Each structure stands twice: as C-alpha cells, then as structure tokens.
Amino acid sequence: KLSEQILDLKARQFCSLNRSIYENAIKSYQDVVKLSKAEKLANTNSITYIANLLADELLSKEYEEKFNNELKLLTSGAVKVNLKRAKSGKGRVPFKIVIEDEKGIGHKPNEILSEGEQRIVSLSAFIADNIIGESCNPLVFDDPISSLDFDFEGKTVNRIVELAKERQIIIFTHRISLVCAISASSESSGVECLDVS
C-alpha cells in the first residue's frame, strides 16, 4: 500500500510539474475539435444539404402562392410557369422555373419566353421572395422595366407603387419614361414619390 501511495504521489508531482504542458495539449486538442467541426460545416455536402433545407423552406406553399399571385398581377395570367424542385448539387440552385407543355414535359423559360417575359418572371420571384414574412426592408429595383412591353411596363409600375404603400422602394433608372410613369401612378395612388437626379 505504501508503494502504491508513493507511486501515486510521484505521479501527482510529475503532473503538477508538467501542468502547463498538459493544459496546452488539452487546448490544442480542443482547437483541433473546433477546426474539424468547422471543416465539416464548410464541406460541399454540408452546404448542399443546407441549401436543400433552405429550398424546402423557401419553396413553401406560401412562397409558391405569392409567386403565382405576383406573376398573375404582373401579367394578367398571360405567362404561366411552375416552380419545380431541381436536382441539388455543388453550386446549383435547388429549384427551377419550368414551363410544361401539353404532354407534361418541362422546358426552360429561355427556350420559350421572350426576354421581357423572362424579366417579368424574375420580378415576380423577387417580389414574392421579399414580401414573405414581417420584413419591411426597402426594396431596390435596377431599371425594372428593361425589356418589358408597354402592358407589362404599366403593370410593373402599378405593382411597385402598390408596394410603396407599405415599404420604401428605391428605383435606379436612366429612363425618363419610367420616372414619369412612377410619378403619375404615385400621385394617383396617394403615394409620396421623390425624384433624385
């Protein structure tokens, strides 16, 4: 028993004398564990997994309804597209917009839609994405009527002014026609409009 106690005391003494070495080794091990966790979070599989989770959340029924509603407001039902889940992968968006023909075969919008129609679909997606939830952040549009025909221009201007009733809208443009249209629509809707040039 005495021999065991002596060995135990010697071990404690050794540990006490080398305490700083053990503390540094433990800290190094903890740093390695943190780094390993960070590497796992940054690997592409984890990013793809998280992107898929976000897509599931974003492509909720509410988003789909808002997107379809915005598209209907901006096109009066003239452009019909569907949101579909896409195969996920490195650097890929986990959903896509498709147009289905009478046989149910999906086509990419750029294969069928004009540049203006593609633009109006993008605007619908942008607005739908930004009106979900309680956010009242300003919306920024960069020349939103570019490539749009006269009918789509008018609907887009009216929708932007409608949005301006609830939040700040900032529009960058070089088109005098857009400035005049926004100003006229704002005035008739009772929305304050400030032109800075």
ABEGO torsion letter per residue (X at the ends): XAAAAAAAAAAAAAAAAAAAAAAAAAAAAAAAAAAAAAAAAABAAAAAAAAAAAAAAAABAAAAAAAAAAAAAAAGGABBBBBBBBBBBBGBBABBBBBBBAAGBBBBAAAABBAAAAAAAAAAAAAAAAABEABABBBBBBGAABGBBAAAAAAAAAAAAAAAAABBBBBBBABAAAAAAAAAAAAAAGBBBBBBX
